[in-house]
Amino acid sequence: MESKCDDFKLKIQGLADGELDLTDESSSDLFLHLSSCRECREEYHSLMNVKNRIKIEGSKQPSKELFIEFEKRRSSSVIRKIGYLLILVPYIIIVGIGMYELFRDGSEGLLIKSSFLAIITGIIILLIYTIKGRIKESKNDKYKEIIR
């Protein structure tokens, strides 16, 4: 575009966006320029095509298949959580029995008992902070209002 066309570039965008004051004297200059300049006219038509395509594309609803896929993922998440529980609960029971037997039986040394206790305490602390972080994250989830 020439320098004269550059002067009208913002006005062309404003016209395409519906933001141009059509009662203004400068808008009549724009219409005269558009009638005489093929490049600017093509630019305007191009902007209007893009605007119309966005309007059409923006009004499409998601397909039912997309919702079905979301439901599958959500149900697999529930199944995964149940699986974690089925692994974690027996593990905690076994570790609890092992701790009970370790501390009930006096044959093990203090170093082994304190090391085992430190490991279990560390795991419990990590578990508590992980759960606390998940709860905090779920409270601040910006997508929790979306119905699935």
Secondary structure, DSSP 8 states (H G I E B T S, - for coil): --HHHHHHHHHHHHHHHT-S-TTSHHHHHHHHHHHH-HHHHHHHHHHHHHHHHHHHHHT----HHHHHHHHHHHHHHHHHHHHHHHHHHHHHHHHHHHHHHHHHSTTS-HHHHHHHHHHHHHHHHHHHHHHHHHHHHHHT-TTTT---
